[in-house]
Amino acid sequence: MKKLIDGINKGRAPRDFTVDDWNAAVRVFFGPYFRRKSLLKSKRELLRTELLNLAKILPFPEYTDLLLRLLKTYRSVLRNHTNDSYNFLSLIFQDTIIADEKWMSLVIMHEPLSKEAPLTDRVYQKFDLLDAILEGSYKLHLRLLYGFALKYTGNQFPSNVRTLDFGAMVSTFPSTLASSCKLLLEDPEHLIKVNQWRNIAAHKNFIMKTSRTFEIEYGNQPRRIKRLTNASLERTLRWTILTLNTVRLCNLIIYVEHMHELKAAGLQVVPVRLESRLTGLCHNLGIVGFRCVSYYDRQSQFTLVLQNELDRPLKDAIIHASQVLAQLSTALNSALSHRVRINRAAVQLVDKNGNELATASVNIDDALAFTNKKIRMKKYISQIDFSFASSREELRTRG
């Protein structure tokens, strides 16, 4: 299992791990953090994707220990103040969805500058990324932790938490928990508060001093100056991502464990953005040897572009890839911007140069009918169209 985690953290999970191996990894690595062990099976598809986030903190005991402490804090409050906790979880739920959407868009769109780019440009881009992470995602997840921290220390859940800025939450974070949550509130290298990092990043308060260093200015009464390198800023960015992963995983686990009760209490679950669904879909495709390259929509068809990374015949590969068309269609139907203009879903295999090899497509209505058990599998399969670039002869399967 360590090989799997090491592979994830190197950017590519080993291809010899099967779906069953991933499910076993979910049980092993998520097991210590879940009270309701049955969820490790019923939510295994979600947790296979989340294993990518958990893997990032597993090499660092200070973050895994922090995750356990946070969960213990939340659960203590939930046990002693169940109704108030559910009300606050419901209040912040939409914020956590927005935070994840922004994080997903950031991951998809961010393209780091090359090492040959001027240092000024690379520093500027890192500050842009730091600002987007802290303001767009981390602050929204911190709201939930801040509320539970207040309640844990004998205060009330803050009804105005959504109007509080970073500085207000950090400065009024309960002192009895601040030391155990220090990693979430200030970086371990420069000891700069997370809200100050957000201000530095947002205002780009830096001045180049040498070909390798720059100075940042922050704080009030008095203003402080600190000299940094690109490498030290990179470490700060890494700390930001690790802290986001930790508090986000804590929030996710709590929501997963209590979603049944929250729905019963009236929580309205909002539709998940297409990008989020595609991320999970691409992760599951990666487990069976496909790499998601890109996606596009043209006319009325949405196409997910893949590369086959296993040694298998093209026909077998495109048939295997076509098995996700029902899931892809469901995702497209859930996205309002696509629902009104897209009526076909497709997967396309390309070679390493991006040249089309084969495509499988289906009418979204047929895929939804199959998903909703209105038509049998044999009928659904007969509606999938296959085309191969080498011959351009369209084939329709007949079961």
N, C-alpha and C positions, 0 to 999 in steps of 0.2 A: 504493500500500500504506500510505503514511503516513496517508491519510484513514481507513483502516480502524482503525489503532491509535489515532488521535485520537478517533474515534467511540467506541471501546471505553472509553477513559479519560474520556469525557464521559457515560458511562452508557448509551449506545445506539449500537451499531454501525450504520453506514449500510446501508440496506435494498437498495441497488442492487448489493451484492456477492453474487456467486453462491457455490455450494459450491466450484466450481473456483477462484474467487478466494481463498476461505479456505484451500484446499489449497496454493495458490501462496504465500500468506502464511506458512503453516507452514514451507514450504521456505526462504523468505527469512529469516524471523526466528528460527527454531529452528536453521537450518543451521549457524551458527557454534558452536553448543553441542553438536552431536552428532558423534561420531566415525563411527558406523555410519549413513551417509546413507540406506541402504535403509529404515531405521526411520521416516524422515520420510514415506514412502509407506505402509508397512504399519501404522503407528500413527497415521495422519493423523486418524482420528476422535477419538482421545484428545487429540491435540495441538491440534486445533481448539478444544477446550474449554480446554486449558491455555494457549492463546494469550491468553485473558482475564487470566491471572495474569502471563504474561510481559509483556504490554502495560503493566502497572502500573510495571515497573522500566525499560522501554526508554527513557523520557525522561531517565533518571538514569545517566550513564556510571559513576558511582562504584559503582552496584549491578550493572550489567552486567559491569564489569571484575571485581568481586568474584566474580560467578558463574563467570566464566572461571577465576579463580585457584583457587576451590574445586574445580572440576572437574579442574583440573590436579593438585591435591593428591590427590584421590581416585584418579585414574587412575595416578599414580605408585605409590601404595600397592598398588593392584590388580595392577599389572604386576610388582612386586617381591615381593608376599606374597599371591599369588592365593588359596590355600586359606584362609588366616587371614581374608582380606577377605570371602570368601564366607560363612564361618562367622559373622562379625560382621554382615554384611548380613542374613543369615537371622535372627539373634537380634533385630535391631531392626525387622524388617519389620512385625511386628504393631503395634509402637508407632507407626510412620508411618501405618498404616491408621487406628488410633484417633485420631491427631492430625487427620487429614483429615476423619474423621467428625464430630469435635467442631467443627472449623472450619466444615464444611458446615451443621451444625445452627445454629451461631451466625449465619451469614450469612442463613439462612432466617428465624430467629426474631427477630433484632435489629430494633427499631424506634426510631430516634433521636428524642429529645424535640425539640419545636419550639423555636425561638429565644425564644419567649415564656415558656417554662418557667423557673422560678427557677434562678439560677446554681448554687445548691447541688445541685439535682436533676440538672442537666446534668453537673456535675463528678462526682457520685456515679455516674451511669450510665457515664461515660467510664472511671472507675476499674474498674467492674464489667467492662466490655468489655476493658480492658487486662489485667486479671487472667485472664479467660477465655482470651484469646489466648496470653498468655505461659505460663500453667500448663497449659492444655489442649492447646495445639498446638505452640508454639515450643519448649518444653523437650523434647518428645518428638523433634522433628526435630534439635534440637541434640545429642542423644545420639549420633547417627550421626556428625555432624561432629566431635564431641569425640573419639570413638574413632579416627577416621581421622587427626585431628591428632596424637594421641599416637603412633600407629604411624608416621606420617610423620617424626616427630622422634626415632625410635629406641626408643620404648617399646613396651609390649605393648598390644594391644586390652584395654580394661578389662572384665573379666568381670562386675564389679559395677555397671556403668554405670546399670542400671535402678533402682538404689537411691540413686544420687547426687542431691542436690538442686541447684537452680540455683547457689547460692553455691559449692558444691564444684567444679562444672564450670567456672565462670567463674574462680575463684581459682587453679585448677590448669591452666588452658588453657595450652598450651606457649608460652612467652614469644617464641620465634622466629617464631611465627605470629600472636601476639596483635596486633601492630601492623597487619598486613595484613588482619586480621579485626576490626579495631576497631569497624566499623559494626555487627557482630553482637553485640558485647559491651557497648557503652555508647552512649547516645544522643549525637548530635553537637552538640546545642544546650546541654544542661545537664551533660553528661559524667557522668551517673549510670549506674552499672552496671545491666545488664538484670535481674539478680536483685534489686537494690534496688528497681527499679521494680515488680517483681512483689510485693515485700513491702509497698510503699507502697499499691499498688492493692488488695491482699488485705485489708489492715487499715484502709483508708480513712483514712490518717494525714494529714488536712488540716483546716485551720481557716480559715473565711472571715474576711478582714481588711477588705475594702472591698466596694462593690457590684460591683467588677469583678475583684478579686484574691483569692487564697487562699494559704496557706502549707502546705507539706508538710514533714514531719519524717522523717528517715531516718538510717541508719548507726549505728555504735557507736563510742564512745571517739574523738572526742566525737560526740554527736548533731548532725546538721546540719539547718539550716532553709533553705528556699528559697522565694521568693515567685513564684507563677505566675499566669498569666491563663488563661482558657478557651481562647484561641487557641493559647497555647504548649503546653497539654496536648493540644490537637488535633494539633499538629505532632508531639508525642511519639507519639501514637497512630498517626499516619501512618508515622512511622519504624518502629514495631513491625510494621506490616503489610508494609512494604517488606522488612524483614529476614526476616520469616517467608516471604514470597514467594520471596526469593532462596535461602535455605537449603533450602526445600521443593522448588523447581525443581531445584536441584542433586541432591538425593536422588532425586527422580523420574527425572531423566535417567539417573542411574547405575543405578537399578533397571530401567528400560526397556531400557537397553543390555545388561544382564547377566541379564535374567530367564530366558532360555533356559538358561543355565548354572546359575543358582540352582535352577531346577526340576529339572534333571538331578541336582543335588546333594541333592535331597530337600526343597526348600522347598515347604511346603503353602500354596497361595494361598487366602486366606479370602474368603468371599463379600463383595461390595461392598454397602454399605447402600443401601436404596431411595432415600434423599435424594440420594446421590451419583449414582446412575444417572439420577434425574430431572433433576439439574442438567445433565448431558451431553445428555440428551434435549431439554430445553428450549432449550439452546444451539443444537442442530442445527435445531430448529423455528424458532428466531429467524432463522437464516440464510435460510429460505425464506418468511419473512413472517408468522410466528405468534408471538404473545407469550403466554407461560405466565402465567396469572392466579392460579390456585390449583389445589388438588386436594382430593378428599374421597372417602370410601367410605361407601356406604349399602347396607344389607342385604348383598348378596354381590357388589356391583359397585364397582370403583374407577374414578373419573372424573378425568381431567386436563382442566382448564378452560382454554380458549384464546381469544384474540381474533385475528381476521384483520386484518392491517395492510396488506394489498395490495388493490388494486381488482380483485376477481375475483368471479364469481357465487358465491352461497352453496353451490350444489351442487358446483361445482368445488373450493371451499375445503374442504368437509367430506370429500370424496373424497381430496384431497391430505393432509389431516390424518390420515385413517384409515391412512395408510401407516406410521405409527409404532406401530400397535396390536400388532404382533408383538414389537417391542422393549419396549414397555410390559409386555406379558404376560411376557416373559422376566425383566424386572426384578421384577415382582410374584412370580413363581414362585421367585425367588432370596431373597426376603424371607420368612423363616419366619413372622413375625407375620401376614403377609398371605396366605401360601400356604394356611394352614389355614382361612381364612374367606372368601376372595375367589375367585370362579370366573369373573367377567367383567371385561374391561378396556374402558374407553370413553374417547373424546375428545369434548369438547363445545365448540361455538363459542358465544360470548356477545357481545352488543353492548357498547358503552362504558358502559352502565348496568348491566351484569351480567345482562341478560335473555337467556334461552336462545334460540338460533336453530336449532341442529341438533346432533345427536349421532350418533356411530358407535360401535358396540360389538361385541365378539366374545367367544365363549367362550375362556377362556385355554387350555384343552386343545387346541382347534382351532388356535390361534395357535402353540402349542408344536409341534404336529404339523407345521405348515408350516415352522417354523424348523428342525426336525430332518429335513426333507425326506421326511416320511412321507406327506404329501398334496401334490398339485400346487397351483400358484397359483390356477388356475381354481376348484378345489374350495374353497380357503381363502377366496377373495373372495366366493364364494356364501354363506359363513357369517357375513359381516359384516352387521349390521342397521343401517340408517340411519333416523333419524326427524327430521322438521322441525317445529318448534314452530308454524309458521304454519298447517299443515294437520293436524298430529298423525297423518299417515298414514305408517305404517311401510312402508319399502321394503326388499326383500331383493334384492341384486344377483344377477344370473344370469350374470355374465361378460360 
